[in-house]
Structure formats: C-alpha cells, structure tokens
Amino acid sequence: MASYAIGLAKRRGLAEVSADELLLASLRAVARFGVVRMGAVTLDLEELGLDWLENPPGGGGAKVAYSQAVVDLVDQAARIARADGGGPVRVPHLLAAFAGLDSGLMGHLKSQHGFTSATWRAAVAGLDSRDADRVAEEALQERVGGTNSNDYLTPEQAADELGVHVQTVRAYVRSGKLAALRLAGERAIRIRRSDLETVLEPLVPQV
C-alpha cells in the first residue's frame, strides 16, 4: 500500500506523498474491482480518478518523502490501533485516522457524500474486505522519506538473513551487539539490513 502511494506521488511529479495519495492507496487496498462499500455509500475509485487496474511506477527516479500530514495520519492510526486492542496498524485504522481531516480528497468525500467524522468511522468499522486485516506496510510505520522498506527487517527476517534462530537475533539486540530501532509508539522493532554485518566476524583458521 505504501509503495502504491509513493508510485502515485511520483506519477504526479510530487516531492512528497500527500494525504490524498495515502487515502487513495488505502481505499484501493480495501476495494474489490475498484469499488469500496462504505456503509450505505459506494465509492468508485474510477470516479476518484484512479485507474485501479494499473500499478503506478515503483522504485527508481527521485526519492519521495512522506509529508507531515501523512506522518500525522500514521501517528493517529497507531493511537487508533492501540484503542482497538493493540497490535499492528492495519488499513482500517489508517482509514479511520482520516475522519478528522476536512481538506483535499477527504474534504471532497465529506462534502459529496455527507460524511461526518462519526459516519466515516462507522463506515470504516463496517468494511467488508478481503484486505481488512492487511498490516499497513513497514514504510508507513518507519515514517522516513523514500527509504526502501526492504532496508528494515523484522527480527524474523533478520534471523532468516543470518541463518540463525530468531531468539539469537533478539539476544544480539538485548546485549547491544546488534543495533535496532523501535517503531514510534509500538513494541515492534526493525533492524537495518546493513547492521547485520556487525554480528559477523572473520573466521581465523586454526593451525
């Protein structure tokens, strides 16, 4: 989802991913055949100017950052996720975070369909989507501009890279042998791929 929002921003020639691109990417994630059913309202992605069958360009070219508005929305989604029982930020949490926004595409949807903050949140709560449980991508939670999400690994991914048990990786982190980052407001950690080399040392042949 994050890569789709970045692709939209690149196609539009933007230096930052705005709230509009994030909203379109979120709606596409919960759409089926380009249609999102939000309570009594049906949103057609084509009417919103989105070719839902096309994949926007991904990597390459100039890096795209996240705007402050997007950072604020992700922070709000994290708070909503905690209020929803904890766990990772999911697409519905992110959509619910848009409820307080009155500008841009969200403002247009509120005006066109008569959404209030409460009716939007209620519509999101009733979403019936194959992707309602999809975790918002790491790039959004990292909140860094244009960073490849593959550069940041979960402990499980880091363990796979090193060929060791995940508990070994966690022990490296606890002991300080391996640097790690914590997601803002969350317990989950991420490890830079480039830092994996710090737990490797040359093998000295025994003679």
KAPEVEN-V278286 format. One record per helix or strand of 3 or more residues. SS is the DSSP state (2 for helix, 1 for strand). FROM is the first residue (numbers start at 1). TO is the last residue. If there is no record, write none. Layout:
BEGIN
[[SS FROM TO] [SS FROM TO]]
END
This chain:
BEGIN
[[2 2 11] [2 19 29] [1 35 38] [1 41 44] [2 68 83] [2 91 100] [2 104 113] [2 117 125] [2 138 142] [2 149 151] [2 155 162] [2 166 175] [1 189 192] [2 193 199]]
END
